[in-house]
Amino acid sequence: VIGIPCSSSSSPGNLDSLLSVVQMPPGVPVAAVGIGRGENAALLAARIIGITDKEIYSSLEAYRKELEQKTLDSN
């Protein structure tokens, strides 16, 4: 399970959203990403799939290098 907590106007701080993601029953591994960070969830899923799929792994590595270069260029 990759959980993406969602922001909510009814819960200041969005703690209930985060807790609902991480409180899984025993035997259910869960990874939680930041509140409203669907892109990070997709990257995590790609990284998991990339363990056995070399094409996904290569694409993810290329994307990460692009992000790294953009960060270096912006500073």
C-alpha positions, 0 to 999 in steps of 0.5 A: 500500500502506498498511501497519499494523505489528502488535505482537508479543510475539516481537519487543521493540520491534516493529522487525521488524514495521515493517521488513516494512511499509517494505521494499517492492520498487522501484516499490511506494509504501508508507505506514506508520502507527504500530504497531497504528494501524488507525484512522490507516490508515483515515483515510489511505485516506479522505484518498486517496479523498477526492481524487476523492470529495467526499462522503468528503472532506466526511465526513473534514473533519467528523470531523477538526473533531470531533477538533479540538474534542474535543482543545480541550475536553479541555485 
